[in-house]
Amino acid sequence: MNNDKTVKLNLADLSKEATISVVASMDNKKIELPTEYAVLNDEEEKELTERFKDKYLPLENILKLWQDKLREVEFSGTLSKLSLIAITKEGVFHWENVKIYKYTLRNGRHIHVAFSSNPVGEKYNRRRGFRINIDKRMNIEQNGEKISVIVRDLSYCGIAFVESAETPVDPDKAFTINLIDTDEDGNEYLVAKLTGRIKNKKEIEDGKILCGCILAADHASDLQRYIANKQIEAIRGKRLGKRMTKSVSGKNWQEKLIDELNK
């Protein structure tokens, strides 16, 4: 393994602390879907290491969810590529052209295994992560005050908003922003309270200031689920509804099995 973890990371060094997603490409469409790390006991880990060496990552059994999502966006072509993205304390890393296998351990436990012939992941530019356009007014809390901003876009790594010249956001201090969405009935609801910090500011049209911000890594997992659903809405041109766009708990993403993506 390369000792410089800020540049490369071995697949086998990922753990349950990492936020993991798989990008599935089908024809000219692409969607990023969350996955969850499968914690193994010593016996299970030994079994998989004997089978896959250091080129695997154990995942919880969630691929039936993927099938359901792909049906929702009406993918009609053939799956062409899977890639893996992991957010860690050292940064964001990616592995191209991974394979996903259903695997039954000797003890009867069903999991999935992500396998890469090249186990060394490269540093991934956070700005390449999927972003959704929002263009909605929201409130930031900082220094005990509420500051109104226009949120332009959001990814699981960052957020961009336009601040008012009269009430700028302090770039030297962390802030909390209330992420708001609208349900199918037009009612606003709180998706999450996100903690972040401004990374850069630049002047745009009419003297307005656009702030590019980094969000705390703790939010990444929930935001992945939210953004995956927003991607589906954009592709379908139809809202999935309030319950679908809200962040869901991990257990709801581990209930079903699939054969479709193993073909």
C-alpha positions in Angstrom: 0.0 0.0 0.0 1.1 3.5 -0.7 2.0 5.3 2.5 0.6 8.6 1.3 -3.1 8.1 2.1 -3.9 11.6 0.8 -3.2 10.3 -2.7 -4.1 6.6 -2.8 -6.0 4.1 -0.6 -6.1 0.3 -0.7 -9.6 -1.2 -1.0 -8.9 -3.5 2.0 -8.2 -0.5 4.2 -11.7 0.8 4.0 -13.9 0.2 7.1 -17.4 0.9 8.4 -16.4 4.5 9.1 -16.2 5.2 5.4 -19.2 6.4 3.4 -19.4 4.2 0.3 -21.4 4.4 -2.9 -21.4 2.7 -6.3 -22.0 4.5 -9.5 -23.9 2.4 -12.0 -23.8 3.3 -15.7 -26.4 2.0 -18.1 -26.5 3.1 -21.7 -26.1 6.9 -21.5 -27.6 7.2 -18.0 -25.7 7.2 -14.7 -26.8 7.0 -11.1 -25.0 6.9 -7.8 -26.4 4.6 -5.2 -25.4 4.3 -1.5 -24.1 1.0 -0.1 -23.2 -0.1 3.4 -20.0 -1.7 4.6 -20.6 -5.3 5.9 -18.8 -5.8 9.2 -17.2 -9.3 9.3 -16.0 -11.5 12.2 -12.5 -13.0 12.1 -13.7 -16.3 10.5 -15.7 -14.5 7.8 -12.8 -12.1 7.0 -10.4 -15.1 6.7 -12.7 -16.8 4.3 -13.1 -13.8 2.0 -9.3 -13.0 2.1 -8.6 -16.6 1.0 -11.0 -16.2 -1.9 -10.3 -12.6 -3.0 -6.9 -11.7 -1.4 -6.8 -8.0 -0.6 -8.9 -6.9 -3.6 -12.4 -7.0 -2.1 -14.7 -4.9 0.0 -17.6 -6.6 1.9 -21.0 -4.9 1.4 -24.4 -5.4 2.9 -27.0 -7.2 0.8 -28.7 -4.2 -0.8 -28.7 -4.8 -4.6 -32.5 -5.5 -4.7 -32.9 -1.9 -3.8 -30.8 -1.0 -6.8 -33.0 -3.0 -9.1 -36.0 -1.2 -7.7 -34.4 2.2 -8.3 -33.3 1.3 -11.8 -36.9 0.2 -12.6 -38.1 3.6 -11.3 -36.0 5.5 -13.8 -36.9 3.0 -16.5 -33.5 2.0 -17.5 -34.0 -0.2 -20.5 -30.4 -0.9 -21.6 -27.5 -3.0 -20.4 -25.4 -2.3 -17.4 -22.0 -1.2 -18.8 -19.9 -0.2 -15.8 -19.7 0.0 -12.0 -17.3 2.2 -10.1 -16.9 2.6 -6.3 -16.5 5.9 -4.4 -15.5 6.1 -0.7 -15.5 9.1 1.6 -13.0 8.8 4.4 -11.2 11.1 6.9 -8.3 11.2 4.5 -10.4 12.3 1.5 -12.6 10.9 -1.3 -11.3 8.0 -3.3 -12.6 6.0 -6.3 -12.1 2.6 -8.0 -13.1 2.2 -11.6 -14.6 -1.0 -13.2 -15.4 -2.9 -10.1 -17.5 -6.1 -10.1 -20.2 -6.9 -7.5 -20.7 -10.5 -6.5 -23.4 -12.1 -4.4 -21.7 -14.3 -1.9 -22.9 -16.8 0.7 -20.4 -17.3 3.5 -19.9 -20.8 5.0 -22.0 -19.8 8.0 -24.9 -19.1 5.7 -24.7 -15.3 5.8 -25.6 -13.5 2.6 -23.5 -10.5 1.6 -22.2 -8.8 -1.5 -18.5 -8.4 -2.4 -17.1 -5.5 -4.4 -14.0 -6.7 -6.3 -11.4 -4.7 -8.1 -8.4 -6.2 -10.0 -6.6 -3.0 -9.0 -7.2 -2.5 -5.3 -5.5 0.9 -5.0 -8.0 3.7 -5.2 -7.1 7.1 -6.6 -7.9 10.4 -4.9 -11.2 11.7 -6.2 -12.0 15.3 -6.9 -14.9 16.2 -4.6 -16.4 18.5 -7.2 -16.9 15.4 -9.5 -19.4 14.1 -7.1 -23.1 14.2 -8.2 -24.6 17.7 -7.7 -28.2 18.7 -7.7 -29.5 22.1 -8.5 -31.7 23.7 -5.9 -32.0 27.5 -6.3 -34.0 27.9 -3.1 -33.8 30.4 -0.2 -32.7 28.8 3.1 -31.4 29.9 6.5 -27.9 29.6 7.8 -27.2 29.8 11.6 -23.9 31.3 12.6 -22.8 33.3 15.7 -26.3 32.9 17.2 -27.9 34.7 14.1 -30.0 33.5 11.2 -28.7 34.5 7.8 -30.8 34.1 4.6 -29.0 32.7 1.5 -29.9 31.3 -1.9 -28.7 27.7 -2.1 -27.6 27.0 -5.7 -26.5 23.4 -5.6 -25.7 20.5 -3.3 -23.5 17.4 -3.3 -22.7 14.9 -0.5 -19.4 16.7 -0.1 -20.4 20.4 -0.3 -22.9 23.1 -0.9 -22.9 26.4 -2.9 -25.0 29.4 -1.9 -25.3 33.1 -2.8 -25.0 35.4 0.2 -26.3 38.9 0.8 -23.9 41.8 0.8 -25.7 43.2 3.8 -25.4 39.9 5.9 -22.3 38.0 4.8 -21.4 34.6 6.2 -18.2 34.5 8.2 -15.7 32.3 6.3 -13.5 31.7 9.4 -16.3 30.0 11.4 -18.4 26.9 10.9 -22.1 27.3 10.1 -25.3 25.2 10.2 -27.7 25.3 7.3 -31.3 24.0 7.4 -31.7 22.0 4.2 -35.3 22.4 3.1 -37.3 20.5 0.4 -40.9 20.5 -0.8 -43.1 17.5 -0.7 -45.6 16.4 -3.4 -48.3 18.6 -1.9 -46.1 21.7 -2.0 -45.4 21.8 1.7 -41.8 22.5 2.9 -40.1 20.2 5.3 -36.7 20.0 6.9 -34.4 17.4 5.3 -31.4 17.8 7.6 -29.3 20.4 9.5 -25.9 20.4 7.9 -22.7 21.7 9.3 -20.1 23.3 7.0 -17.5 25.9 6.4 -16.8 28.3 3.5 -13.9 27.2 1.3 -13.9 30.1 -1.2 -15.9 33.1 -2.3 -16.2 34.7 -5.7 -18.2 37.6 -7.2 -20.8 36.7 -9.8 -23.4 38.7 -11.6 -24.8 41.9 -10.1 -22.1 42.0 -7.5 -23.5 38.9 -5.7 -21.1 36.6 -3.9 -21.1 32.9 -4.5 -19.8 30.8 -1.6 -18.4 27.3 -2.1 -18.5 25.3 1.1 -17.3 21.9 2.4 -19.8 19.9 4.5 -18.9 17.8 7.5 -18.2 14.2 6.4 -20.7 13.0 9.0 -23.5 14.1 6.7 -22.3 12.2 3.6 -24.2 9.0 4.1 -27.6 10.6 4.6 -27.0 13.1 1.7 -26.1 10.2 -0.6 -29.5 8.7 -0.1 -31.2 12.1 -0.6 -29.2 13.0 -3.7 -29.8 9.5 -5.2 -33.5 10.0 -5.0 -33.2 13.6 -6.4 -31.3 12.1 -9.4 -34.2 9.7 -10.0 -36.7 12.5 -9.8 -34.7 14.5 -12.4 -34.5 11.6 -14.8 -38.2 10.7 -14.4 -39.4 14.3 -14.4 -41.6 13.3 -11.5 -41.4 13.7 -7.7 -41.0 10.5 -5.7 -42.9 12.0 -2.8 -42.0 13.3 0.6 -41.2 9.9 2.1 -38.9 8.9 -0.7 -36.9 12.1 -0.7 -36.3 12.2 3.0 -33.2 10.4 4.3 -34.0 6.8 5.2 -32.3 4.6 7.8 -29.7 2.0 7.0 -32.0 -1.0 7.6 -34.4 0.1 4.9 -31.6 -0.2 2.4 -30.7 -3.8 3.3 -33.9 -5.8 3.0 -33.9 -7.4 -0.5 -31.8 -9.5 -2.9 -31.1 -9.1 -6.6 -29.7 -11.0 -9.6 -30.0 -8.2 -12.2 -26.8 -6.4 -11.7 -24.8 -9.6 -11.5 -25.4 -10.5 -15.1 
